[in-house]
């Protein structure tokens, strides 16, 4: 079993905390540990940079989602078309 450090985290844990921080779900303690890893880990810095870039792209996009009723209607149309192709 690995000896887990009190303050230093793995790259995978840093990525997980970065994702949580993106949605304001990370604790201050987690953010501190992430920032410590960020200082010396190039992989973590690159991941954080990509995560921020992705977040900005999603926020600035004008994405509209289907309503549940529209999704159901679309599913029914697909089902009907598939049934028609099998006959």
N, C-alpha and C positions, 0 to 999 in steps of 0.2 A: 504494500500500500504506500502511496506517495505521501511524503511529509508535506502537508498543506501549510503554506505560509499564512501568517495572520494578516499581513498587509499587502503582499504581492500576489497577484492573480494570474491565471493562465490567459492565453490569448483567447481561447473559447469563452471563458468567463467574461473577459473584457468586451467581447462582441455582444454577449447577452446583455450586459449592463448598458452598453451603448444603445442597443435597441430599446431597452426599458427607458433610458434617459430621453430618448427621442419622443416618447409619449408621456413624459413626466411621471413615470412609474418607478424610477430609481430613487433609493434612499440617499440621503447626504453621505452616508458611509460608503455606499457603493460608488457614488460619484467621485469621492476622494480616491478610492482604490483604482478606479478607471483613470483618473487624471495622473496618478503615479505611474501606471503602466504606460500611459500616453507619452510621458516624458522620455522614456527610453526605448519604446518599441515602435519600430517603423511600420510593422504590419498593423498594429492597433491604430496608429495615426492615419494610415491609408484607409482603413475600414471606417473610421469616424468621418473622414473627409468624404468618402463615397456615400455614407449614410446621410450626411448633411445635404449633399448635392441631390440625392434622391428625394429627400423631404421637401426641398425647395421646389423641385420639378413637380411633385404631386400637388403642393399647395398652390403653385401658380397656374396649374392646368385648369381647364374649365370642364372637368369630367362630370358627366351626369350619369347616374345609374338608373337602371330600370326599376320601376315599382314592382312589388311582389305580384300584383295582378298581371302586369305586363310580362313578367317572367313566366308565369303559368300559361298565359296565352301563347307565348312563343314555344314553350315545351309541348303544348297540345298540337300546335301546327307542325312541329318536327315529328311528333309521333304519328300524326295523320299522314304526312309525306312518306315516312318510313313504311307504314302499312300499305300505302298505295304502291310503293316500289316492289314490295314482296308479292303482290297479286298479279 
